[in-house]
Amino acid sequence: MMSGRSGARRGSLRAGLGLVVLLAGCSVLPKSPPEPPVIVSPNTSQGGFNPDPGTSFNATSSQAVNINDRTPDTDARKRARLRMELAIGYYQDGRFAVALDELKQSLNYDPTFAEAHGVLALVYMELGEKQLAEQSFQKALQLAPDNSDILNNYGWFLCQNGRPGDSVPYFLKAIQNPLYTQPAKPLQNAGVCATRAGDRVAAEGYFQRSFQLDPSGPVSALNLAEIFYSRGETQRARFYTSLVNKSSAANPESLWLGIRIEHQLGNGPEELSLSTQLQRNFPGSREAELLTRHAYNE
């Protein structure tokens, strides 16, 4: 029996912003400041600030047409696409059982619709049906082996299920299509998953590439800040942390890192400003408790 998750998933910037789940026509990211089709989504921090489908998602834009296939839709495909789009809406609303029914109808119209298989995999992920999710991803990639959205989402699935090292090649393959419009997301995910796999050197490179493509991406910026702070490169860490904390993506982790950086640099007014922001906006967070104890080194 499938068991759905109850309640909204909560996560941090570490976890949820990274994953691009791509369903044809829309992307889904975790709603908490950040986790992977074109639905996109990715939250458990495991050595770095990570994206993760364990939180709720925010919708982001994606291709309405498969960039790997310019073939006009048949009548069956049009009907299948309509059902899939309905399923995506239910998926984003957390109505996974209804989404599952719509996807089954979609595939009844067109069993060769790779994107529908990819979205089905995402629904199975939410329902905790890992084996069925794996089967759906494999079917989707069998039908569309170069679909960047599906590659990205499958990579995240592997990363979330104990295979972070195996996931990175899928992210890198996802960005090989020159028409792909969201290469920063798979690179960000590659950085998160390389970190989880213990390859921090490679992770830094992926985060740098992702940041160069999308300087507004808070997950890559915050991961880079953490990397530089851990190496004692405080000014470089400050640059990246400031970008996040001056945006709507600021969260307890980014603010606490910023506070520790300003404390180390002796910038009292800026430290006080960030401290006030943390205590006002996230009073019950672990980071606010650490601030109260002045536990800068924990």
Stockholm file with secondary structure:
# STOCKHOLM 1.0

chainA/1-298         MMSGRSGARRGSLRAGLGLVVLLAGCSVLPKSPPEPPVIVSPNTSQGGFNPDPGTSFNATSSQAVNINDRTPDTDARKRARLRMELAIGYYQDGRFAVALDELKQSLNYDPTFAEAHGVLALVYMELGEKQLAEQSFQKALQLAPDNSDILNNYGWFLCQNGRPGDSVPYFLKAIQNPLYTQPAKPLQNAGVCATRAGDRVAAEGYFQRSFQLDPSGPVSALNLAEIFYSRGETQRARFYTSLVNKSSAANPESLWLGIRIEHQLGNGPEELSLSTQLQRNFPGSREAELLTRHAYNE
#=GR chainA/1-298 SS CCCCCCSCCCCCHHHHTSCCBCCTTCEEEESSCCCCCCSCCCCCCSSSCCCCTTSCEEEECCCSSCTTCCCCCCHHHHHHHHHHHHHHHHHHTTCHHHHHHHHHHHHHHCTTCHHHHHHHHHHHHHTTCHHHHHHHHHHHHHHCTTCHHHHHHHHHHHHHTTCHHHHHHHHHHHTTSTTCSCTHHHHHHHHHHHHHTTCHHHHHHHHHHHHHHCTTCHHHHHHHHHHHHHTTCHHHHHHHHHHHHTSTTCCHHHHHHHHHHHHHHTCHHHHHHHHHHHHHHCTTSHHHHHHHTTCTTC
#=GC SS_cons         CCCCCCSCCCCCHHHHTSCCBCCTTCEEEESSCCCCCCSCCCCCCSSSCCCCTTSCEEEECCCSSCTTCCCCCCHHHHHHHHHHHHHHHHHHTTCHHHHHHHHHHHHHHCTTCHHHHHHHHHHHHHTTCHHHHHHHHHHHHHHCTTCHHHHHHHHHHHHHTTCHHHHHHHHHHHTTSTTCSCTHHHHHHHHHHHHHTTCHHHHHHHHHHHHHHCTTCHHHHHHHHHHHHHTTCHHHHHHHHHHHHTSTTCCHHHHHHHHHHHHHHTCHHHHHHHHHHHHHHCTTSHHHHHHHTTCTTC
//
